[in-house]
Amino acid sequence: SYSSATAPVATLQPALAAGFTTWQSDPDSTIAFTYGGTTAVKDVLADGTNVITFCSSTAFSSGVLASTPTTALTAATTVVAGGGCAPGQGLIGSGPNSWCVPVGTYPAGTLIDADIQFNTSNPTNNETFFATGDPNATGNAGKYDIQSIATHEQGHFFGLSHDPIPQTNMFPFI
């Protein structure tokens, strides 16, 4: 339900993709991302569906532009085929909180779900996000570059923590 005159979805999607490309293009990176399309899933839950969403939520602290809740395994886990999953997959979790993942052994700490949520609960946020290279972004002091924020949140998406060095992308404050 996100909409903004200054940052329409058509300009946000390329900015989000560019953030993933930044991480994937790093010379030391062995990670690859594939765009999975859109989904009707809007919940930021441990549900096996990784989403990026723009949401209005009272769960955000004042001044927070985005967050990335993640779920990780607390113990080494071996997933075996079956459970009604596609070939080569098995269930992880239990009951309604289970989903299909590739068969294998996963060490403790393996991220199994991550979602990125941008905070639009502040009435000014949905008019202050802009995309890098967007002609509407010129001279917008006090506005937030969605690609930079996305690149930071995507770092959390695959397990990076904050960095105390202000010049790094993983520094926690703008």
C-alpha positions in Angstrom: 0.0 0.0 0.0 3.0 2.3 -0.2 2.7 5.2 -2.5 4.7 8.4 -2.9 4.8 11.2 -5.4 8.6 11.6 -4.9 9.5 7.9 -4.7 7.1 5.8 -6.7 7.5 2.0 -6.8 8.9 2.2 -10.3 11.9 4.2 -9.0 12.3 2.2 -5.8 12.6 -1.3 -7.4 15.7 -0.4 -9.4 17.3 1.2 -6.4 16.7 -1.9 -4.3 18.1 -4.1 -7.1 21.2 -1.8 -7.3 21.8 -2.4 -3.6 21.9 -6.1 -4.1 24.2 -5.7 -7.1 26.6 -3.7 -4.9 27.0 -6.6 -2.5 27.1 -9.2 -5.3 29.7 -7.2 -7.3 32.1 -6.9 -4.4 35.4 -8.6 -5.5 35.4 -10.7 -2.3 31.7 -11.7 -2.6 30.5 -15.3 -3.3 26.9 -14.4 -2.9 24.4 -14.2 -5.7 20.8 -12.8 -5.7 17.9 -13.6 -7.9 14.8 -11.4 -8.1 11.8 -13.6 -7.2 9.1 -11.2 -8.3 6.3 -9.8 -6.2 4.3 -11.6 -3.5 1.0 -11.1 -1.7 3.0 -11.9 1.5 3.2 -8.7 3.6 4.1 -10.1 7.0 7.5 -9.7 8.4 7.6 -13.2 10.0 9.8 -16.2 10.1 7.9 -17.8 7.3 10.4 -18.8 4.7 9.5 -15.9 2.4 12.0 -13.1 2.3 10.3 -9.8 1.6 11.1 -6.2 1.2 8.2 -4.0 2.3 7.3 -0.4 2.9 5.0 -0.5 5.9 3.4 1.8 8.4 3.9 0.2 11.8 4.0 1.4 15.4 6.7 -1.2 16.0 9.4 1.2 14.7 11.3 3.4 17.2 11.4 7.1 16.6 13.9 8.0 13.9 14.3 4.4 12.5 14.1 4.5 8.7 14.3 0.7 8.2 15.0 -2.6 9.9 15.8 -6.2 8.9 14.4 -8.8 11.3 16.1 -12.2 10.8 15.7 -15.7 12.0 18.6 -18.0 12.5 19.0 -21.6 13.6 20.0 -21.9 17.2 21.5 -25.4 16.8 23.0 -27.4 14.0 20.2 -28.8 11.9 20.0 -31.6 9.4 17.2 -31.3 6.9 16.1 -34.6 5.2 13.9 -34.9 2.1 10.2 -35.3 2.6 7.4 -33.7 4.6 5.4 -32.9 1.5 8.2 -30.7 0.0 9.5 -30.7 -3.5 12.2 -33.2 -4.4 15.5 -32.2 -2.8 13.8 -30.3 0.0 12.6 -31.1 3.5 10.8 -29.3 6.3 12.4 -27.0 8.8 10.5 -25.7 11.8 7.3 -27.3 13.2 3.6 -27.0 12.8 2.3 -23.8 11.2 5.9 -22.3 11.5 7.5 -24.8 9.1 8.5 -24.4 5.5 10.5 -26.3 2.8 14.3 -25.7 2.5 17.0 -27.5 0.5 18.2 -30.8 2.0 21.5 -30.5 3.9 23.2 -29.9 7.2 23.1 -26.3 8.5 25.4 -25.0 11.3 24.0 -23.0 14.2 23.7 -19.4 13.2 22.5 -20.1 9.7 20.0 -17.4 8.6 16.8 -19.1 7.5 14.6 -16.0 7.0 15.1 -12.3 6.6 12.8 -9.5 5.7 13.5 -5.8 5.1 11.0 -3.3 6.2 11.1 0.4 5.4 9.3 2.7 7.9 6.6 4.8 6.4 4.8 5.3 9.7 6.3 8.8 10.0 4.1 10.9 7.8 7.2 12.6 6.2 9.1 9.4 5.5 7.1 8.4 2.4 7.9 11.8 0.9 11.6 11.8 1.9 12.8 8.5 0.4 14.3 9.0 -3.1 16.2 6.8 -5.5 19.8 7.4 -6.4 20.0 9.0 -9.8 16.3 10.1 -9.6 16.1 13.6 -11.1 13.6 14.5 -8.3 16.4 13.9 -5.8 18.5 16.8 -6.8 18.9 19.3 -4.0 16.9 17.3 -1.5 18.8 18.0 1.7 17.2 16.1 4.5 15.9 13.3 2.3 17.0 9.7 2.4 18.6 7.8 -0.4 16.7 4.6 -0.6 19.6 2.7 -2.4 22.0 3.6 0.4 19.5 2.5 3.1 18.6 -0.6 1.1 22.3 -1.6 0.7 22.8 -1.2 4.5 19.7 -3.3 5.3 20.7 -5.9 2.7 23.9 -6.3 4.6 21.8 -7.3 7.6 19.7 -9.5 5.3 22.7 -11.9 4.9 24.1 -11.6 8.4 26.3 -8.5 8.7 26.2 -6.5 11.9 26.8 -2.8 12.4 30.3 -1.4 11.9 31.6 1.4 14.2 33.5 3.1 11.3 31.3 6.0 10.1 32.5 5.7 6.4 31.2 2.2 6.0 27.9 1.2 4.7 27.1 -0.8 7.9 27.5 2.2 10.2 24.2 2.3 12.1 23.3 6.1 11.8 22.8 8.6 9.0 
